[in-house]
């Protein structure tokens, strides 16, 4: 299993919560796996972006599942 969106590794995006949100919501598709390195102290932008990403994707009809659940859907 590998992710298809990793905004933390995109230099123009990584340090701005709004840019992270836009990057993910513009590129996400059904089955996407988004990788954020929110556990590191330096990733404040990722932590700030996460609730906004979840809110927008939920509003767009996405639901959130574990990787095991995702694989079972395929």
C-alpha positions in Angstrom: 0.0 0.0 0.0 1.3 3.4 -0.9 -0.2 6.9 -0.7 -1.0 9.0 -3.7 -1.0 12.5 -2.0 1.8 13.7 0.2 1.5 17.5 0.4 4.2 17.7 3.1 6.8 16.8 0.4 5.8 19.6 -2.0 8.0 22.7 -1.2 5.5 25.3 -2.4 2.7 23.7 -0.3 4.3 22.2 2.8 4.5 25.2 5.1 1.0 26.7 4.5 -2.2 25.1 5.9 -4.4 26.7 3.3 -2.1 25.5 0.5 -2.1 22.0 1.9 -5.9 22.0 2.0 -6.1 23.2 -1.6 -3.5 20.7 -2.8 -5.4 17.8 -1.3 -8.9 18.8 -2.1 -8.0 19.6 -5.7 -6.2 16.3 -6.3 -8.1 13.7 -4.2 -10.1 11.0 -5.9 -12.0 8.0 -4.6 -9.5 5.6 -3.1 -6.9 8.2 -2.4 -4.5 7.8 0.5 -3.3 11.1 1.9 0.0 11.1 3.9 0.6 13.9 6.4 3.5 13.9 8.8 1.5 15.7 11.5 3.4 13.9 14.4 6.5 16.1 13.9 6.7 19.4 15.8 7.7 21.2 12.6 4.4 20.1 10.8 2.1 22.7 12.4 0.7 23.5 9.0 -0.3 19.9 8.5 -2.0 19.7 11.8 -3.9 22.9 11.1 -4.9 21.7 7.6 -6.2 18.3 8.7 -9.6 19.4 10.2 -10.3 21.6 7.1 -9.4 18.7 4.7 -11.7 16.3 6.6 -14.5 18.9 6.7 -14.3 19.7 3.0 -14.0 16.1 1.8 -16.9 15.0 4.0 -19.0 17.8 2.5 -18.1 16.5 -0.9 -19.4 13.1 0.0 -16.1 11.3 0.9 -16.0 9.0 3.8 -12.9 7.9 5.7 -11.9 4.3 6.2 -8.9 2.4 7.4 -6.5 0.9 4.8 -7.9 -2.6 5.6 -11.4 -1.3 4.8 -10.2 0.4 1.7 -8.6 -2.8 0.4 -11.7 -4.8 1.2 -13.8 -2.3 -1.0 -11.6 -3.0 -4.1 
